[in-house]
Amino acid sequence: MKEKKPLKANREIEQMLLNMHTYRLGMLPHIKKYRKIRQLHQTLGQKMIDFYHEHPEIQIQRSINEQTEKIRSFLYHLERFDLDDRLDSLYYFDSILYPNGFIYDMSSYFLDAHKVRSEQNIAFAKAMQESYLGMFEIIENNREEGRIKIRNLLNGKEIEIIDERLSFLPLPDKYFLWRIIEFEGICFQTGFTMMFDRFELKEWLKKHQNQDLDFFDVYFLYEKFIKGKNINRIHSYRSY
């Protein structure tokens, strides 16, 4: 019998083509700006996460004053994320960096406590506060520009975001849970991603039409689809 090696070879070719694609995109002014903004997002986000871990008294004080069953449930789930797992860590960071309605998120705290000083950092922390979660489908991709056009299935709105990897790939027949940030005219998703087959979400989408998603809306999906064979599907799409 002949050895089967085409799968590995195909992946290597796809990665080579993707590398060429991202290299070419890197010459475009809006992609250079996008990459700087993503770096700002990573740097400022990490500062917020580090501060959160170094100052647990911030959350303890608010928990005492605002202890409700939902907040206790939120903290219970938060403590059980495995930070060595990529999806768990991204969900955990999403829950503490952005407004969630349950605990003092770090983008709000950094603004309230004047922990961000430069005009750019202040503006970006405000952009973090105004970010939003949605369930999206990709309806068009633009390889030349590194952009994809997406539709928010919760309210029907369409926007263009920059996503270097997904702009290169064929249009997937999937739905994506993303958090979207807009800063200085650039829209992008933060990296917190869950991917679903279309048929899985019919009832869920009916229930959540024209609604803002909170932690527990997302946790329902996370808990439902993290189990069994779906774990590979959830982790399979990464964006740059």
Secondary structure, DSSP 8 states (H G I E B T S, - for coil): -----HHHHHHHHHHHHHHHHHHHHTTSHHHHHHHHHHHHHHHHHHHHHHHHHH-THHHHHHHHHT--HHHHHHHHHHHT--TTSHHHHHHHHHHHHS--SSS--HHHHHHHTT---SHHHHHHHHHHHT-EEEEEEEEEEETTTTEEEEEETTT--EEEEE-TTTTTS---SEEEEEEEEEETTEEEE-S--EEEEGGGGHHHHHHTTT----HHHHHHHHHHHSSTTHHHHHHS----
